[in-house]
Amino acid sequence: MKCKSLYAAMFIAILIGIIYIFHKIFYKGMHKMDCEFNIEKFLMPDGCASEFSENPVLQFKCPPEFTKITHENIKSGVKCAIEFYKINSKNLEEEIENGTRSITWENVIDYNEIMRAPRSFSKNILRLLLLVNNSKLLQNVGKDINALEAEDADLSVRREKFIFALKNLKNQKGLSHLKKSYLSRYLYEYNSTIDPKHQKKFKKLKQQKYEKKFKYQNNVRSSKEELAFLVYKRSEVLGIPSDILNQMSANAKKIKNLNSSAENGPWLLTMDPPISHAINKYLKNKLLREKFWKKLTQVGCTKNYNNSEVIDGLREVMEQLARINGYGNYIQSTLEDSMAQNSSTVFDFLDNLYNATKDKDSGDAYAPNVKFYNIYDVDGEYLGSMYLDIDSRLQTKTPGAWTSTIRRSVPSLNVKPIVLIAANFDLQGTLTIRNIQVFFHELGHALHIILKSKYASQPYVDTVEVPSGFMEHFAFNREILKRISLPLVSDKLLNQIHAQHISLSCLNLLYRIYRSVLDQNLFLHINESWSTVYANVLNSYKPMSNYNTPCNFNHIFFYGYAGSYYDYLWSEAIALQLHHYLYQDDHSLKEKAMKIRRLLFERKDITSDAEIYENLLGSKIPDVTYLLQHYMA
């Protein structure tokens, strides 16, 4: 085992070291970038020339200068970016139609990528700041941009000549498979299969979906604020770690304007992690823990902020959008681009699991403690940049952890991607094993975005989480934990950590199976109310009773996992198979590690995810054996 641990450390050095992240860390620039955007080939909307030369949210060739960004220039920047895209899209249509623009990759794809880069960049900045540095002003900007979003989405159904050019390119001889896959994604993105007579309805439904998602998330956020409550007696919070008491005390000061201290209170108990996790895990007062749990189940379903109608409205809108696109139901549209292909395969996978569990450099930070890294390959090639924002900020930052793309790559301009890893860790204390696990998970996402080859095919919907799941399991490697931990971390403590992880994860596994089944059924039984579907699923999953997830199931109703929540388990099953593959023969560890980088992270020379896993594992469908061994050892 010691040998394997050492090889695990070697693998991390190979995978992370090969592209050695954190090789050079500079705040104001080792990697010099040309920030000027040559707009001579493009038309400029009225009143936007100064925006493109001065507004930081439109300078997409360089990392965003957050210290110069205000809510006013976000709004004006997004507006100009959409207008820029709009008039140049129209011009591209006309030139294709009259024959003055030849249909080549450079003239169509590269031109369109550059044309939409400011729009993507400015919108991503707004989304990022809403997540990590939220305020009422930014929320108002988000509302103001709703109409612009709808107008922008309308371009998708009116670019007939561009769609014609895409189809023409796809049929040209000599085009690589990767570029053909890239064109397929474009055709899907621009809804090329929609019947023209349904275009107005499609536009209206897209806007309704956006509005309902926004309302859903606002109800969740507002209900959490409404459900938060104060505790005044020190005896009632016994067991809660000091860092969490500090946060609860800070909440009382900031939200309730009370004179509070971590030692003497009062403490404001909010419904977000890490406070919610700490209360359920450490609080000794059973009555208070029960009170908190009951409030937690009401998130998104309080009297004033109730998602009941929003949920059924969203389900109906998503179903209609799928039917307009030619699918029988929403689940079919989701699973078409997946390894599972159909809901029967998903249910077989989930049933197998459930039955088994029953048996046994010019980076500019937008907040303090945010770090910026340029990322280089071992040969010195610049691969991209990354913001690392893992410090918790009360009231302005969305709870949880995630990875976002701030800037997509623009190959024709040699513009590399910029990503963000965000989390909410207590940097005043020591990181927990869960913190480390979360960081490795998000690092997997970041490496996937940065390493992905030019024009590489998109991952299937149910394999997006494989790179992150693969990296996540290195967080429990003894050699790695020892290297990043204090000297007092003994083998005995590591054994206890592993045992606790297994005991907690088994219940978590059951919980994720339940949520995956609920997700599928919510969109398969569209004619039944969500409460009826929920009750029927609970009838088969007794341990999960009385947990009101549809009202606060953000993953499917806000973050885009509707119909595909099962992919977390699917991806993790594959990730654990990959770990087994990696360590079958220690002598070929380096070769297998490079193969995993090339196929899984870079996605080089592959046509689909099925090809990746057949090549590495010999099977298209994941084997649940290693997943069960991990959680039920």
C-alpha positions, 0 to 999 in steps of 0.5 A: 500500500505504501508503494501505491501511495507513493505512486499516487503522489507521483501521479499527482505530480504527473497530472498536475505537475505536467501542466504545473499549476502554481508554477509561477504566480504573479499578480501583475503579469509574467505572461504578457498579453495583447489586450487590444481587440482589432475591430476593423473587420467588424461593424460597430453599433452606434455609441459603442466605440468608446465602450469597446475601447474603455469598458473593462467588461469588453476587454476579453483578450485579457483577464478582467480588471475587477477594480474598474468594473461597476454595475453601470459599465456591466449593464452598458457593456452587455448591451453593447456586446449584444448589439455588436453581435446582433449587427455583425450577425446580420452582416454575416447573414447578408454576405453569405447570402449575396456570395461576398463571403466564401464559406470557409472555417476562417470566414464563418467559424473563427469570425463568429467566435470572435464576434460573440467573444465580448458578449460571452465575456461580459455576461460571464462577468455579471454571472460571476459577480452575482455568485461571488460578490452579490449586491442589490445593485447587481441583482437590479442589473441582472433584472434589467438585462432580462429583456436583453437576454430574450432579444439575444436568444432570439438571434438563435432562431433567425440566423438562417444563412449562418445555419446554412453555412454550418451545414455546408461546412459540415459536408465539406470533404477533408474536415476532421471529426473533431471539427464536425463534432464542433459544428454539430454543437453549433447547429444544436446551439442555434436550434437549426431543427426548429420549425419556422412556424414555432419560432415565436413560441420558442422565443416566448418559452425561452424567456419564460424559462429564464424568468421562472428559473430566476424566480425559483432561485430568488425564492430559495435565497429569500426563504433562507433569509426568512427562516434564519433565527437567533439563539441567545444561550451558550448552552444551546450551541454546545458542540459547534466548532469555534469557526462556525460560532464566529460565522454565526456571530458575524451573521447576527452583527451584519444581518440583525445589527446586533452586538454579538461575539462568538463566545457570548452570542447571540448567534444567527443560524442560517440555512446555508453551508457551512453553518447548516452542515455544522449544526446537523453534524456537531450540535449537541442540543437535539431539540434545537437540531430538530428545529433547525432541520424542520426549517431547512426542509421548508427552504423554497416552500415558505408562505411568502416564498413558495416554489410550488407553482414555479416548479410545475411551471418550469417542468411544463415549459421545459417539456414544451421546449423539448417537444418543439425541438422534436423530442417526445419529452424533456428526458429524451432531449437530455439523454440524447447526448449521453452514454446512457441514451435512455431513462431505462438505462439510467433506472437500471444503473440506479436500481443496481446501486440502490439494491446493493446499498440495501443489502449491505497574470494580469489578473485583477482580483474582485475581492481580498484573498482571491489569487490569480495564477497563470498555468504553464505546461512543462515545456513552458507553453501558456495554457490559460489562467485561473482565479482561486477564490476559496475564502468564505464571504458572508452575505456577498458570496453564494454558498458551496463550491463551483468552477466557472468559465470566465473566458472561453478560448478563441483559437483564431486569436490564440486567446486561452481560457480563464477559469474560476475555482470558488469555494467557501472555506474558513481560511482562518483555521485549518482545512477539513478533509471535506475542504480538500475533497471539494478542492480536488473536485473543482480542480478536476473541472478546471484542468478539464476546461484548460487542457481540453484540445481545440475543437474537442468534442463536448463531454456527454451530459453524464460524463461531465463530472468524470475528471472532477470525480477522478481528481476528488478521490486523490483527496483520501490518499494517505501520502498526499494527506500527510504532505499537506497536513500538520505533523500531528496527523498520524496513521491512526487519525487517517484511519479514523478519517477514512472510517468516518468518510465511509460511514457518512458516504453510505447514507450520502450515496442513498441520498443521491440515488433518491435525488436522481430517481426523483429528478427522472420522475419529475420530467417523465410524469409531467402530467402529475403535480410535483407533489404527487411525483415526490410522494410516489418516489418517497414511498420507495425511499423511506429514509428520505421521507419529509425532506422537501427537496423539489422546493430547493432542488437548485441543481435541476431547477436552476443550475441545468442538471434537470434530467441528468442529476444521475450523472454525478453517480454515473461519473463517479462510478467511471472515476473509481473504475479509472483509479482501479485501472491506474493502479492495476500495474504500478510499473506502467503508471506513468504511461497510463497517467499520460493516457488518461490526460490525453483522452480524459482531460485533453480529449485528443483524437477521440470522437465520443465519450463512449470511445474514451471509456471503451479504450480505457475500461473496455465498457460503455456502461460503468461498473458499479462494483468499485463505487460500492466497494468505496462506499461500503467497504 
